[in-house]
């Protein structure tokens, strides 16, 4: 479940979290608006849920990078 801390950081930004495709909680610095930071966290969590369900592919693993590493 995505969420946002109640207090701002010293920079004035709110810190949010979401659960990634591996089930691990990830933290990020959002915006100065708590509502906007919550929307970002929910969007990120939804993207990772779709990756976990197999609807979209994992972005950080490109076939080209794998081929280059395999050839080395």
Jmol script that loads the backbone (N, CA, C; Angstrom):
load data "model"
ATOM      1  N   UNK A   1       0.828  -1.159   0.000  1.00  0.00           N
ATOM      2  CA  UNK A   1       0.000   0.000   0.000  1.00  0.00           C
ATOM      3  C   UNK A   1       0.886   1.240   0.000  1.00  0.00           C
ATOM      4  N   UNK A   2       0.637   2.141  -0.897  1.00  0.00           N
ATOM      5  CA  UNK A   2       1.417   3.365  -1.028  1.00  0.00           C
ATOM      6  C   UNK A   2       1.021   4.352   0.065  1.00  0.00           C
ATOM      7  N   UNK A   3       1.953   5.244   0.413  1.00  0.00           N
ATOM      8  CA  UNK A   3       1.650   6.223   1.444  1.00  0.00           C
ATOM      9  C   UNK A   3       2.650   7.350   1.477  1.00  0.00           C
ATOM     10  N   UNK A   4       2.380   8.311   2.370  1.00  0.00           N
ATOM     11  CA  UNK A   4       3.219   9.502   2.516  1.00  0.00           C
ATOM     12  C   UNK A   4       3.391   9.771   4.004  1.00  0.00           C
ATOM     13  N   UNK A   5       4.586  10.192   4.400  1.00  0.00           N
ATOM     14  CA  UNK A   5       4.829  10.560   5.799  1.00  0.00           C
ATOM     15  C   UNK A   5       4.014  11.807   6.150  1.00  0.00           C
ATOM     16  N   UNK A   6       3.729  11.964   7.423  1.00  0.00           N
ATOM     17  CA  UNK A   6       2.924  13.104   7.869  1.00  0.00           C
ATOM     18  C   UNK A   6       3.713  14.402   7.901  1.00  0.00           C
ATOM     19  N   UNK A   7       5.000  14.338   8.223  1.00  0.00           N
ATOM     20  CA  UNK A   7       5.802  15.553   8.322  1.00  0.00           C
ATOM     21  C   UNK A   7       6.707  15.708   7.106  1.00  0.00           C
ATOM     22  N   UNK A   8       6.982  16.959   6.787  1.00  0.00           N
ATOM     23  CA  UNK A   8       7.885  17.249   5.669  1.00  0.00           C
ATOM     24  C   UNK A   8       9.327  17.010   6.078  1.00  0.00           C
ATOM     25  N   UNK A   9      10.169  16.820   5.066  1.00  0.00           N
ATOM     26  CA  UNK A   9      11.608  16.729   5.314  1.00  0.00           C
ATOM     27  C   UNK A   9      12.153  18.145   5.490  1.00  0.00           C
ATOM     28  N   UNK A  10      13.426  18.289   5.794  1.00  0.00           N
ATOM     29  CA  UNK A  10      14.013  19.618   5.992  1.00  0.00           C
ATOM     30  C   UNK A  10      13.996  20.441   4.706  1.00  0.00           C
ATOM     31  N   UNK A  11      13.896  19.762   3.558  1.00  0.00           N
ATOM     32  CA  UNK A  11      13.827  20.469   2.275  1.00  0.00           C
ATOM     33  C   UNK A  11      12.423  20.982   1.981  1.00  0.00           C
ATOM     34  N   UNK A  12      11.449  20.604   2.806  1.00  0.00           N
ATOM     35  CA  UNK A  12      10.077  21.035   2.581  1.00  0.00           C
ATOM     36  C   UNK A  12       9.273  20.055   1.758  1.00  0.00           C
ATOM     37  N   UNK A  13       9.909  18.965   1.316  1.00  0.00           N
ATOM     38  CA  UNK A  13       9.225  17.967   0.499  1.00  0.00           C
ATOM     39  C   UNK A  13       8.741  16.816   1.378  1.00  0.00           C
ATOM     40  N   UNK A  14       7.671  16.179   0.927  1.00  0.00           N
ATOM     41  CA  UNK A  14       7.155  15.014   1.629  1.00  0.00           C
ATOM     42  C   UNK A  14       7.855  13.761   1.118  1.00  0.00           C
ATOM     43  N   UNK A  15       7.996  12.780   1.989  1.00  0.00           N
ATOM     44  CA  UNK A  15       8.613  11.511   1.604  1.00  0.00           C
ATOM     45  C   UNK A  15       7.501  10.484   1.446  1.00  0.00           C
ATOM     46  N   UNK A  16       7.511   9.799   0.302  1.00  0.00           N
ATOM     47  CA  UNK A  16       6.502   8.793   0.022  1.00  0.00           C
ATOM     48  C   UNK A  16       7.109   7.417  -0.113  1.00  0.00           C
ATOM     49  N   UNK A  17       6.246   6.393  -0.113  1.00  0.00           N
ATOM     50  CA  UNK A  17       6.708   5.025  -0.295  1.00  0.00           C
ATOM     51  C   UNK A  17       5.698   4.253  -1.115  1.00  0.00           C
ATOM     52  N   UNK A  18       6.177   3.172  -1.735  1.00  0.00           N
ATOM     53  CA  UNK A  18       5.334   2.255  -2.482  1.00  0.00           C
ATOM     54  C   UNK A  18       5.967   0.874  -2.408  1.00  0.00           C
ATOM     55  N   UNK A  19       5.199  -0.148  -2.754  1.00  0.00           N
ATOM     56  CA  UNK A  19       5.700  -1.520  -2.772  1.00  0.00           C
ATOM     57  C   UNK A  19       6.052  -1.872  -4.209  1.00  0.00           C
ATOM     58  N   UNK A  20       7.298  -2.273  -4.453  1.00  0.00           N
ATOM     59  CA  UNK A  20       7.727  -2.566  -5.824  1.00  0.00           C
ATOM     60  C   UNK A  20       7.325  -3.980  -6.244  1.00  0.00           C
ATOM     61  N   UNK A  21       7.741  -4.377  -7.444  1.00  0.00           N
ATOM     62  CA  UNK A  21       7.335  -5.664  -8.011  1.00  0.00           C
ATOM     63  C   UNK A  21       7.901  -6.862  -7.257  1.00  0.00           C
ATOM     64  N   UNK A  22       8.933  -6.649  -6.447  1.00  0.00           N
ATOM     65  CA  UNK A  22       9.497  -7.751  -5.665  1.00  0.00           C
ATOM     66  C   UNK A  22       8.873  -7.838  -4.274  1.00  0.00           C
ATOM     67  N   UNK A  23       7.997  -6.880  -3.931  1.00  0.00           N
ATOM     68  CA  UNK A  23       7.364  -6.867  -2.619  1.00  0.00           C
ATOM     69  C   UNK A  23       8.115  -6.044  -1.597  1.00  0.00           C
ATOM     70  N   UNK A  24       9.146  -5.339  -2.024  1.00  0.00           N
ATOM     71  CA  UNK A  24       9.970  -4.539  -1.128  1.00  0.00           C
ATOM     72  C   UNK A  24       9.456  -3.103  -1.104  1.00  0.00           C
ATOM     73  N   UNK A  25       9.485  -2.468   0.071  1.00  0.00           N
ATOM     74  CA  UNK A  25       9.040  -1.081   0.194  1.00  0.00           C
ATOM     75  C   UNK A  25      10.148  -0.147  -0.303  1.00  0.00           C
ATOM     76  N   UNK A  26       9.803   0.761  -1.187  1.00  0.00           N
ATOM     77  CA  UNK A  26      10.750   1.734  -1.738  1.00  0.00           C
ATOM     78  C   UNK A  26      10.328   3.134  -1.304  1.00  0.00           C
ATOM     79  N   UNK A  27      11.300   3.947  -0.913  1.00  0.00           N
ATOM     80  CA  UNK A  27      11.063   5.318  -0.462  1.00  0.00           C
ATOM     81  C   UNK A  27      11.545   6.294  -1.521  1.00  0.00           C
ATOM     82  N   UNK A  28      10.905   7.455  -1.607  1.00  0.00           N
ATOM     83  CA  UNK A  28      11.325   8.501  -2.542  1.00  0.00           C
ATOM     84  C   UNK A  28      10.919   9.856  -1.975  1.00  0.00           C
ATOM     85  N   UNK A  29      11.629  10.898  -2.399  1.00  0.00           N
ATOM     86  CA  UNK A  29      11.263  12.263  -2.039  1.00  0.00           C
ATOM     87  C   UNK A  29      10.303  12.775  -3.091  1.00  0.00           C
ATOM     88  N   UNK A  30       9.160  13.217  -2.652  1.00  0.00           N
ATOM     89  CA  UNK A  30       8.128  13.673  -3.572  1.00  0.00           C
ATOM     90  C   UNK A  30       8.170  15.177  -3.778  1.00  0.00           C
ATOM     91  N   UNK A  31       7.009  15.781  -3.705  1.00  0.00           N
ATOM     92  CA  UNK A  31       6.880  17.219  -3.940  1.00  0.00           C
ATOM     93  C   UNK A  31       6.539  17.917  -2.625  1.00  0.00           C
ATOM     94  N   UNK A  32       6.303  19.196  -2.688  1.00  0.00           N
ATOM     95  CA  UNK A  32       5.922  19.957  -1.499  1.00  0.00           C
ATOM     96  C   UNK A  32       4.441  19.790  -1.178  1.00  0.00           C
ATOM     97  N   UNK A  33       3.705  19.139  -2.054  1.00  0.00           N
ATOM     98  CA  UNK A  33       2.291  18.871  -1.834  1.00  0.00           C
ATOM     99  C   UNK A  33       2.103  17.417  -1.398  1.00  0.00           C
ATOM    100  N   UNK A  34       1.438  17.215  -0.256  1.00  0.00           N
ATOM    101  CA  UNK A  34       1.225  15.859   0.249  1.00  0.00           C
ATOM    102  C   UNK A  34       0.323  15.066  -0.685  1.00  0.00           C
ATOM    103  N   UNK A  35      -0.735  15.700  -1.204  1.00  0.00           N
ATOM    104  CA  UNK A  35      -1.679  15.016  -2.090  1.00  0.00           C
ATOM    105  C   UNK A  35      -1.003  14.594  -3.390  1.00  0.00           C
ATOM    106  N   UNK A  36      -0.163  15.448  -3.938  1.00  0.00           N
ATOM    107  CA  UNK A  36       0.529  15.118  -5.185  1.00  0.00           C
ATOM    108  C   UNK A  36       1.547  13.990  -4.963  1.00  0.00           C
ATOM    109  N   UNK A  37       2.232  14.014  -3.841  1.00  0.00           N
ATOM    110  CA  UNK A  37       3.177  12.948  -3.517  1.00  0.00           C
ATOM    111  C   UNK A  37       2.448  11.619  -3.367  1.00  0.00           C
ATOM    112  N   UNK A  38       1.268  11.624  -2.772  1.00  0.00           N
ATOM    113  CA  UNK A  38       0.479  10.407  -2.632  1.00  0.00           C
ATOM    114  C   UNK A  38       0.048   9.882  -4.000  1.00  0.00           C
ATOM    115  N   UNK A  39      -0.347  10.765  -4.909  1.00  0.00           N
ATOM    116  CA  UNK A  39      -0.714  10.340  -6.270  1.00  0.00           C
ATOM    117  C   UNK A  39       0.469   9.708  -6.993  1.00  0.00           C
ATOM    118  N   UNK A  40       1.661  10.272  -6.815  1.00  0.00           N
ATOM    119  CA  UNK A  40       2.865   9.709  -7.434  1.00  0.00           C
ATOM    120  C   UNK A  40       3.134   8.313  -6.875  1.00  0.00           C
ATOM    121  N   UNK A  41       3.026   8.163  -5.554  1.00  0.00           N
ATOM    122  CA  UNK A  41       3.281   6.868  -4.912  1.00  0.00           C
ATOM    123  C   UNK A  41       2.275   5.822  -5.398  1.00  0.00           C
ATOM    124  N   UNK A  42       1.018   6.199  -5.525  1.00  0.00           N
ATOM    125  CA  UNK A  42       0.003   5.258  -5.999  1.00  0.00           C
ATOM    126  C   UNK A  42       0.244   4.870  -7.454  1.00  0.00           C
ATOM    127  N   UNK A  43       0.680   5.827  -8.285  1.00  0.00           N
ATOM    128  CA  UNK A  43       0.972   5.526  -9.688  1.00  0.00           C
ATOM    129  C   UNK A  43       2.157   4.574  -9.803  1.00  0.00           C
ATOM    130  N   UNK A  44       3.212   4.825  -9.015  1.00  0.00           N
ATOM    131  CA  UNK A  44       4.379   3.942  -9.037  1.00  0.00           C
ATOM    132  C   UNK A  44       4.012   2.538  -8.572  1.00  0.00           C
ATOM    133  N   UNK A  45       3.209   2.450  -7.508  1.00  0.00           N
ATOM    134  CA  UNK A  45       2.815   1.136  -7.015  1.00  0.00           C
ATOM    135  C   UNK A  45       1.960   0.400  -8.051  1.00  0.00           C
ATOM    136  N   UNK A  46       1.103   1.113  -8.757  1.00  0.00           N
ATOM    137  CA  UNK A  46       0.285   0.485  -9.792  1.00  0.00           C
ATOM    138  C   UNK A  46       1.149  -0.034 -10.943  1.00  0.00           C
ATOM    139  N   UNK A  47       2.166   0.743 -11.341  1.00  0.00           N
ATOM    140  CA  UNK A  47       3.081   0.289 -12.391  1.00  0.00           C
ATOM    141  C   UNK A  47       3.795  -0.995 -11.964  1.00  0.00           C
ATOM    142  N   UNK A  48       4.259  -1.042 -10.733  1.00  0.00           N
ATOM    143  CA  UNK A  48       4.972  -2.230 -10.254  1.00  0.00           C
ATOM    144  C   UNK A  48       4.035  -3.420 -10.072  1.00  0.00           C
ATOM    145  N   UNK A  49       2.776  -3.156  -9.747  1.00  0.00           N
ATOM    146  CA  UNK A  49       1.800  -4.245  -9.657  1.00  0.00           C
ATOM    147  C   UNK A  49       1.587  -4.866 -11.039  1.00  0.00           C
ATOM    148  N   UNK A  50       1.539  -4.019 -12.074  1.00  0.00           N
ATOM    149  CA  UNK A  50       1.368  -4.519 -13.437  1.00  0.00           C
ATOM    150  C   UNK A  50       2.593  -5.319 -13.882  1.00  0.00           C
ATOM    151  N   UNK A  51       3.777  -4.916 -13.461  1.00  0.00           N
ATOM    152  CA  UNK A  51       4.993  -5.678 -13.771  1.00  0.00           C
ATOM    153  C   UNK A  51       4.921  -7.039 -13.095  1.00  0.00           C
ATOM    154  N   UNK A  52       4.511  -7.067 -11.813  1.00  0.00           N
ATOM    155  CA  UNK A  52       4.429  -8.319 -11.071  1.00  0.00           C
ATOM    156  C   UNK A  52       3.418  -9.279 -11.700  1.00  0.00           C
ATOM    157  N   UNK A  53       2.313  -8.730 -12.222  1.00  0.00           N
ATOM    158  CA  UNK A  53       1.290  -9.565 -12.843  1.00  0.00           C
ATOM    159  C   UNK A  53       1.635  -9.962 -14.277  1.00  0.00           C
ATOM    160  N   UNK A  54       2.681  -9.351 -14.844  1.00  0.00           N
ATOM    161  CA  UNK A  54       3.127  -9.710 -16.180  1.00  0.00           C
ATOM    162  C   UNK A  54       2.465  -8.934 -17.300  1.00  0.00           C
ATOM    163  N   UNK A  55       1.731  -7.869 -16.966  1.00  0.00           N
ATOM    164  CA  UNK A  55       1.065  -7.072 -17.998  1.00  0.00           C
ATOM    165  C   UNK A  55       2.042  -6.200 -18.767  1.00  0.00           C
ATOM    166  N   UNK A  56       3.088  -5.729 -18.096  1.00  0.00           N
ATOM    167  CA  UNK A  56       4.126  -4.949 -18.765  1.00  0.00           C
ATOM    168  C   UNK A  56       5.480  -5.550 -18.397  1.00  0.00           C
ATOM    169  N   UNK A  57       6.456  -5.490 -19.308  1.00  0.00           N
ATOM    170  CA  UNK A  57       7.771  -6.084 -19.027  1.00  0.00           C
ATOM    171  C   UNK A  57       8.581  -5.222 -18.065  1.00  0.00           C
ATOM    172  N   UNK A  58       9.548  -5.851 -17.427  1.00  0.00           N
ATOM    173  CA  UNK A  58      10.462  -5.156 -16.537  1.00  0.00           C
ATOM    174  C   UNK A  58      11.335  -4.236 -17.374  1.00  0.00           C
ATOM    175  N   UNK A  59      11.464  -2.966 -16.987  1.00  0.00           N
ATOM    176  CA  UNK A  59      12.115  -1.958 -17.825  1.00  0.00           C
ATOM    177  C   UNK A  59      13.642  -2.006 -17.797  1.00  0.00           C
ATOM    178  N   UNK A  60      14.248  -2.413 -16.689  1.00  0.00           N
ATOM    179  CA  UNK A  60      15.701  -2.274 -16.549  1.00  0.00           C
ATOM    180  C   UNK A  60      16.485  -3.425 -17.164  1.00  0.00           C
ATOM    181  N   UNK A  61      15.860  -4.368 -17.804  1.00  0.00           N
ATOM    182  CA  UNK A  61      16.561  -5.508 -18.373  1.00  0.00           C
ATOM    183  C   UNK A  61      16.361  -5.512 -19.890  1.00  0.00           C
ATOM    184  N   UNK A  62      17.292  -4.932 -20.605  1.00  0.00           N
ATOM    185  CA  UNK A  62      17.146  -4.873 -22.056  1.00  0.00           C
ATOM    186  C   UNK A  62      17.886  -6.049 -22.702  1.00  0.00           C
ATOM    187  N   UNK A  63      17.371  -6.617 -23.788  1.00  0.00           N
ATOM    188  CA  UNK A  63      18.030  -7.744 -24.452  1.00  0.00           C
ATOM    189  C   UNK A  63      19.420  -7.381 -24.971  1.00  0.00           C
ATOM    190  N   UNK A  64      19.598  -6.140 -25.388  1.00  0.00           N
ATOM    191  CA  UNK A  64      20.888  -5.715 -25.924  1.00  0.00           C
ATOM    192  C   UNK A  64      21.966  -5.759 -24.833  1.00  0.00           C
ATOM    193  N   UNK A  65      21.651  -5.264 -23.643  1.00  0.00           N
ATOM    194  CA  UNK A  65      22.619  -5.265 -22.543  1.00  0.00           C
ATOM    195  C   UNK A  65      22.970  -6.700 -22.144  1.00  0.00           C
ATOM    196  N   UNK A  66      21.994  -7.580 -22.148  1.00  0.00           N
ATOM    197  CA  UNK A  66      22.258  -8.973 -21.812  1.00  0.00           C
ATOM    198  C   UNK A  66      23.160  -9.611 -22.857  1.00  0.00           C
ATOM    199  N   UNK A  67      22.905  -9.332 -24.138  1.00  0.00           N
ATOM    200  CA  UNK A  67      23.713  -9.906 -25.208  1.00  0.00           C
ATOM    201  C   UNK A  67      25.166  -9.429 -25.118  1.00  0.00           C
ATOM    202  N   UNK A  68      25.344  -8.137 -24.810  1.00  0.00           N
ATOM    203  CA  UNK A  68      26.710  -7.608 -24.687  1.00  0.00           C
ATOM    204  C   UNK A  68      27.445  -8.271 -23.509  1.00  0.00           C
ATOM    205  N   UNK A  69      26.773  -8.442 -22.401  1.00  0.00           N
ATOM    206  CA  UNK A  69      27.407  -9.063 -21.237  1.00  0.00           C
ATOM    207  C   UNK A  69      27.714 -10.543 -21.510  1.00  0.00           C
ATOM    208  N   UNK A  70      26.829 -11.207 -22.201  1.00  0.00           N
ATOM    209  CA  UNK A  70      27.039 -12.618 -22.518  1.00  0.00           C
ATOM    210  C   UNK A  70      28.248 -12.799 -23.450  1.00  0.00           C
ATOM    211  N   UNK A  71      28.412 -11.875 -24.415  1.00  0.00           N
ATOM    212  CA  UNK A  71      29.516 -11.974 -25.361  1.00  0.00           C
ATOM    213  C   UNK A  71      30.871 -11.730 -24.691  1.00  0.00           C
ATOM    214  N   UNK A  72      30.893 -10.951 -23.638  1.00  0.00           N
ATOM    215  CA  UNK A  72      32.147 -10.694 -22.935  1.00  0.00           C
ATOM    216  C   UNK A  72      32.591 -11.935 -22.223  1.00  0.00           C
TER     217      UNK A  72
END
end "model"
wireframe off; spacefill off
backbone 0.3
color backbone group
